[in-house]
Amino acid sequence: MNTLDQIKQNVETLLKEIPEHVTLLAAAKTRSPQEVQAAFDAGITHFGHNYVQEAQTMLNNVDFQAQWHLIGHLQRNKANIAVQLFDMVETVDSARLARELEKRCVQHEKDLPVLIEINSGREENKDGVFPENVESLVELIADLPHLQLKGFMTMGPLTGDPELSRPYFQKTCQIYESFNRKDANIVWLSMGMSHSYKIAIDEGANLVRIGTALFGPRY
Ligand SMILES: *Cc1c(COP(=O)(O)O)cnc(C)c1O
């Protein structure tokens, strides 16, 4: 089977397997416009990209309408392009970045849905806010009129055994639920990748970000 047919088959299998309340987001880093188009043709409506510049090239080279999420770390000096390019930024992890996004949204007269990235494993040198700092960032974003906080995202530790991610997914889901109970706008919990999405869904994810299991290995 050729690569594009394989992608379509993978999408169909994943869409059948994943419960209806869970959105499958295709992580498109390093993929070609043709591969992304094949995923769209097979039913993918949400795509993620890690890099602002690559996403810009990608979006100039595909001609279908989909939701594009930024799922990689965002540097403040790229916030201006990110605001124009993406339908959601999943990786807000500091007050400075949130304020910069707000400023750019004002310039472009645009509202931007965002998720807060949580460093659920409290790992050094990893993006995301520590669980104990989530609340103050939620409060700060509430005061930024153009940012719409929609939920939370976590990577979990990148270990070989996906079972080891479970407690971090549980922790993130607890945080999500505590805010979801009091704020009807907080509806997304983004966690789980190719090796861990089943566990993430078990633990409450309703948005899973899948690359390899959908597009095949990255070279
Ligand atoms: C690459 C990536 C994914 C998908 O990873 P796979 O293991 O290929 O499924 C998900 N989330 C983020 C943030 C990524 O960078």
The ligand as a Tripos MOL2 file, in Angstrom:
@<TRIPOS>MOLECULE
LIG
   15    15     1     0     0
SMALL
NO_CHARGES

@<TRIPOS>ATOM
      1 C1          4.8880   15.1620   17.9240 C.3       1 LIG1
      2 C2          3.8730   15.4980   18.9680 C.ar      1 LIG1
      3 C3          2.7610   14.6820   19.1920 C.ar      1 LIG1
      4 C4          2.5390   13.3730   18.4610 C.3       1 LIG1
      5 O1          3.5530   12.4710   18.7680 O.3       1 LIG1
      6 P1          3.5110   10.9630   18.2020 P.3       1 LIG1
      7 O2          4.2910   10.1970   19.1970 O.co2     1 LIG1
      8 O3          4.1410   11.0050   16.8620 O.co2     1 LIG1
      9 O4          2.0860   10.5620   18.1460 O.co2     1 LIG1
     10 C5          1.8460   15.0920   20.1420 C.ar      1 LIG1
     11 N1          1.9990   16.2170   20.8470 N.ar      1 LIG1
     12 C6          3.0540   17.0270   20.6650 C.ar      1 LIG1
     13 C7          3.1780   18.2520   21.4850 C.3       1 LIG1
     14 C8          4.0270   16.6850   19.7350 C.ar      1 LIG1
     15 O5          5.0870   17.4730   19.5730 O.3       1 LIG1
@<TRIPOS>BOND
     1     1     2 1
     2     2     3 ar
     3     2    14 ar
     4     3     4 1
     5     3    10 ar
     6     4     5 1
     7     5     6 1
     8     6     7 2
     9     6     8 1
    10     6     9 1
    11    10    11 ar
    12    11    12 ar
    13    12    13 1
    14    12    14 ar
    15    14    15 1
@<TRIPOS>SUBSTRUCTURE
     1 LIG1         1 GROUP 0 **** ****
